[in-house]
């Protein structure tokens, strides 16, 4: 993904702080060729020099959201 220089940061502490403050990600899936976006909370931690993102996915919730969208 292209990131303009004005928005680029390489300071890992700043990145982790931002991710902890805004700890949601968007998971995009498709069903019957229809895109479905689900906003999911996650946790972030460090292990050695790696950043670890953790999210337990519940397929039922993703499918439920798809079914709700079909009703609209």
N, C-alpha and C positions, 0 to 999 in steps of 0.2 A: 504494500500500500504506500502510495506517495504521501509524504508528510512535508509540508512547506517548512523551510528553515525557521520561520518565525514561531512555529508551533512545535518544533523538534526539541526534545530534551533527552539527554543521555545520563542524567543524574539519577541513579537507581533509587536513592532514598526519596527523591521527589516523586518519582513514578509510583513507588510503593505507598507513600503517603496519600497520593491522589486516588489510587486504586482502593485503598482502605476506606477513604471518605466516600467514594462513589462506587460502591462494591456491587454493581449490577452489570450483567452482560446480556447481550441479545443473542439468543439461539434462534437461527432461522432454519426451518425444516419445510419440507413440501409434502403434501398429501393430495393425490389426484392432480398433480401439476399445479397446485395452488400453494403459494408461499405462506407460511405461518411464522410470525415472529413472537417469541416468548421472552419476556424480561425476567431474568433469573438472578437471585442474589448468589454471591459466592464469597468464599474466604480466601485470603492470600496470606502466605507465610514464606519464610526463607528457610532453606535447608542448604547449608554450605554456601555455594555461590549461585544456587538456583532459586528461582521464584516458583512457588507451587500455588496453583489455583485449584480450589476444590469446590465442587458442586455436585450434590446428589440429584440426579435426574429422575423424575417420576414420569414415565411415559404416559400415564393416565392423565396427568395435568396438561401435557402438550396436546393430547387427543381431545380432551374436554374443551380446550380453547378453540381447536379447529371446529368442533361441533357447535360451539356458541357462535362462531363467526358465520357458520352456514345458516343460522337462524335469523341473522340480521338482514 
